[in-house]
Amino acid sequence: MDLCFSPKDEAFYMEVREFFEKETSASVIISADQCFGACDIVNSELKEMNIDFVIQIGHTQIPNIEDYHIPTLFVNAKSDIDISKVIKKAVHVINGKKIGLITTSQHIDALENTIKILKENNVSRGLSGATF
């Protein structure tokens, strides 16, 4: 069985590779190609390489999509970067404008604090008549 990984941290993926090779006797291939989310995984290209299973680290599966050409396990990698300083700096630029908030799964945990900062600074939400 061949497995393919896509993390960016070399020490991490070497540890993961060694673990899976030892525990499964699989031949592990590590891919560090850029990927822009669960909609951009390279399963069709990997199928041509006879890969049997993919572990996609960093994204969550898109609901209702099941045909990934190769069985794929999605492992979310959440960001631990504090973005509150950036949000506070941006308040004066966006204040008075209606805004919408959108994020990826990696930053979903920062959304609540972002909303709190925006509320504290009287920034309105992009939906007419809606409040945070």
C-alpha angles and dihedrals in degrees: 000000000000122000129193128205132190109196122135101215107090097202090049096050093045089055091047091047093051091047095052094042090052097042099040106022085230124146104242123209118193118209119195094177115138116266127188098202142298090313091060104052116133100229095134091054091045091051087063087057091054093246111171101195138012129207107198108200116196105031141067125234117264108244116251094015110114106152105087094148088234126045105265132194114202117210113188116223110202122207119240094194115126107230096176094103091054092048091050091050091049095051094087091052096048099032111118092023127100110243138184125216122222130164145168124246091262092065102033091110090061093057097083093052091045090054090048092053092047092049091049088054096045095244110160127225122249096242113089112252093359125125132202 
